[in-house]
Amino acid sequence: MSKVEKALQKARAMDDVAQPVPTVASVAAQEKPLVLSGKEMSAYTAQIPRMTQKFQMEKSDLNEAKIIYQEMEDARVVESFRHMRTHILQNAGPKNCVILVTSVVPDGGASFVALNLAASFAFDETKTALLIDCRLRDPQQDHLVAGDIHYGLTDYLEAEDVDVGQIIHEGGLPRFRLIPAGHRTDAGTEHLDSRRMRDLISHLRDRYPDRYIVLDAASPAESADAAVLAEIADFVLLVVPYGKATESQIWGAAKAIDEQKFLGVVFNDEPQPRRIIWN
């Protein structure tokens, strides 16, 4: 039985017996080391407190932008993303990783999940998070950047003279950085499937072992972008909006995913605490 089939079977079983929605903590995970050894990480973690932070969002701004923070009133939401982070770390082992987040159907909440998953990594003072808006036709994360965006992902992919440092922006959270989509383009899949994109992800991952990279991608129903990015990513997380996707649509989205990379399904916008089915 495939990982996707197991996840769907679990979801059906929960619905059939009308059980309360389980927390992520109830799902057993393999025992794996979460971080590098102290010696290996010390050279990198020592640099984290020195990351410049010119502006930081207030709690009211975070609430308005629907970004989690550690002291927020609804602790269940924070814990859901913390458990997502823990599950990913357990699967990644001692290395950092690249996580692709995409929705089964358009407007399914993948950008919300991607943003807050990255924010949850930034909670940890020994880790940094980088969110990349890969929705080149319809950017979703521009609101996180204070001021004008002069360069983004499309600018870097189209111009050899644009440096990596020019496209990385602060996102209003400590230890959190963002690469916005840049100017809109219809050549999204071609850009994301380019050698320059692959080299960029490799560079971003290898330069800082404490950096966890989250890719926010359009639904497979909209384009081939998610399938292309799934080849670059280490793991893929599928977001299913409550009541808006059929089982056949979930299967269709899963076809583009390597079974070894499939993390699980996040059921978003349920009239109960967010449900996550791991494998």
Secondary structure, DSSP 8 states (H G I E B T S, - for coil): --HHHHHHHHHHHHHHTT-----GGGS-------S--HHHHHHHHTTGGGS--S----HHHHHHHT---TT-S-HHHHHHHHHHHHHHHHHHTTS--EEEEEESSTTSSHHHHHHHHHHHHHHSTT-EEEEEE--SSS---GGGSSS-----HHHHHH-TT--HHHH-EE-SSTTEEEE---S--S-HHHHHTSHHHHHHHHHHHHH-TTEEEEEE---TTT-SHHHHHHHH-SEEEEEEETTS--HHHHHHHHTTS-TTTEEEEEEES-SSS-EEEE-
